[in-house]
């Protein structure tokens, strides 16, 4: 609105000044709103550009193939961890049954018949039968050694004139009897 227009309507100068001041306030408020909206539009345009750049990075990527690859990898991970849990449970069971070598005992097991239960036990595992059929895989054979294991008959001193049974004693005896 212009001052000349108001003067042509015959409005007093004082009233025109008040009208122009109020009109100026409204114009300044609208300018501030316009600046704020311009900033919002600029920020939105920047965000759109960033998103477009991000989308360009994935241009040509087959999402369905990625999903299939992820599913295959998840299945492989589950199978590998299940096998690892079964192997660990087998080791614990074999050691508990006093197996001499977990690797040797596992060679006689049919993995296809074994299934790990939730409680940690193994369904289809029969170590008792394996112990009967292949006893050498479990516990060392105990022997009863009489006399402390000295093949010479004990640790008693030799009779007079007889050489000692150990090397150091024999060496001293020989020096004395030469």
C-alpha positions in Angstrom: 0.0 0.0 0.0 1.3 3.4 -0.9 0.9 6.7 1.0 -0.4 8.5 -2.1 -3.3 6.1 -2.4 -4.4 6.9 1.2 -3.9 10.6 0.7 -6.1 10.5 -2.4 -8.9 8.9 -0.2 -8.8 12.1 2.0 -7.4 10.4 5.1 -5.6 12.6 7.5 -1.8 12.5 7.7 -1.8 11.2 11.3 -4.1 8.3 10.4 -2.0 7.6 7.3 1.1 7.4 9.5 -0.6 4.9 11.8 -1.9 2.8 8.9 1.6 2.8 7.3 3.3 1.8 10.6 0.9 -1.1 11.1 1.2 -2.1 7.4 5.1 -2.0 7.9 4.8 -4.4 10.9 2.7 -6.9 8.8 5.2 -6.7 6.0 8.2 -7.3 8.3 6.4 -10.3 9.9 5.7 -11.7 6.4 9.4 -11.2 5.4 10.5 -13.1 8.5 8.1 -16.0 7.7 9.4 -16.0 4.1 13.0 -16.2 5.2 12.1 -19.1 7.6 10.3 -21.0 4.9 13.1 -20.4 2.4 15.5 -21.9 4.9 13.2 -24.9 5.3 13.0 -25.4 1.6 16.9 -25.1 1.3 17.3 -27.7 4.0 14.8 -30.0 2.3 16.6 -29.6 -1.0 19.9 -30.5 0.6 18.4 -33.6 2.2 16.9 -34.7 -1.1 20.3 -34.3 -2.8 22.0 -36.4 0.0 19.3 -39.1 -0.3 19.7 -39.1 -4.1 23.5 -39.5 -3.7 22.9 -42.4 -1.3 20.5 -44.1 -3.6 23.0 -43.8 -6.5 25.4 -45.8 -4.4 22.9 -48.7 -4.4 22.1 -48.3 -8.1 22.3 -51.7 -9.7 22.2 -53.7 -6.4 19.8 -56.6 -6.5 18.0 -56.5 -3.2 16.4 -59.9 -3.7 19.8 -61.4 -4.3 21.1 -59.8 -1.1 18.2 -61.2 0.8 18.9 -64.7 -0.6 22.6 -64.4 0.2 21.8 -63.3 3.8 19.4 -66.3 4.2 22.0 -68.7 2.9 24.7 -67.3 5.2 22.3 -67.4 8.2 21.6 -71.1 7.4 25.3 -71.9 7.1 26.0 -70.1 10.4 23.2 -72.1 12.1 24.5 -75.4 10.8 28.1 -74.5 11.7 27.2 -73.6 15.3 25.0 -76.7 15.7 27.9 -78.9 14.6 30.3 -77.0 16.9 27.8 -77.5 19.9 27.5 -81.2 19.0 31.3 -81.6 18.8 31.7 -80.0 22.2 29.0 -82.1 23.7 30.7 -85.2 22.2 34.0 -84.2 23.7 32.5 -83.8 27.1 30.7 -87.2 26.9 33.8 -89.0 25.7 36.0 -87.4 28.4 33.3 -88.3 30.9 33.4 -91.9 29.7 37.2 -91.8 30.1 38.0 -92.0 26.4 41.7 -91.9 25.7 41.4 -89.7 22.5 38.2 -87.8 21.6 39.4 -87.8 17.9 39.9 -91.6 17.9 36.5 -92.3 19.5 34.7 -89.9 17.1 36.1 -91.8 14.2 33.9 -94.8 15.3 30.7 -92.7 15.6 28.0 -92.2 13.0 27.3 -88.5 13.0 24.2 -89.0 11.0 22.5 -90.8 13.9 23.6 -88.2 16.5 21.4 -85.3 17.5 22.0 -82.8 20.3 19.1 -82.2 22.6 18.3 -78.9 24.3 19.5 -80.2 27.7 23.0 -80.9 26.2 22.7 -84.7 26.0 23.2 -86.5 22.7 20.5 -88.6 21.2 21.8 -91.7 19.5 25.1 -91.8 21.3 26.0 -95.3 22.8 29.5 -95.1 24.3 28.9 -98.2 26.4 28.6 -100.4 23.3 31.6 -98.8 21.8 33.5 -99.4 25.1 32.7 -103.1 24.8 33.6 -103.4 21.1 36.7 -101.2 21.2 38.0 -101.2 24.8 41.4 -99.8 23.8 39.7 -96.4 23.1 38.9 -96.0 26.8 40.8 -96.0 30.0 44.4 -97.2 30.1 44.8 -100.9 31.1 45.8 -101.1 34.7 48.7 -103.3 35.6 49.6 -104.4 39.1 53.4 -103.9 39.6 54.7 -105.8 42.5 57.8 -104.6 44.3 57.6 -100.9 43.3 58.4 -101.5 39.7 62.1 -102.4 40.1 62.8 -105.2 37.7 65.7 -106.3 39.9 63.5 -107.3 42.7 63.4 -104.3 44.9 65.7 -101.7 46.5 67.5 -103.9 49.0 71.3 -103.8 49.0 73.1 -106.5 47.1 74.6 -109.4 49.0 78.3 -109.4 49.9 80.5 -109.8 46.8 77.6 -109.2 44.4 77.6 -106.0 42.3 74.8 -103.5 42.8 71.9 -103.4 40.3 72.1 -99.7 39.5 74.8 -98.2 37.3 76.2 -95.6 39.8 76.4 -98.3 42.5 78.0 -100.7 40.0 80.6 -98.2 39.0 81.6 -97.6 42.6 81.6 -101.4 43.3 83.9 -102.0 40.3 86.4 -99.4 41.3 86.6 -101.0 44.8 86.9 -104.6 43.5 89.5 -104.1 40.8 
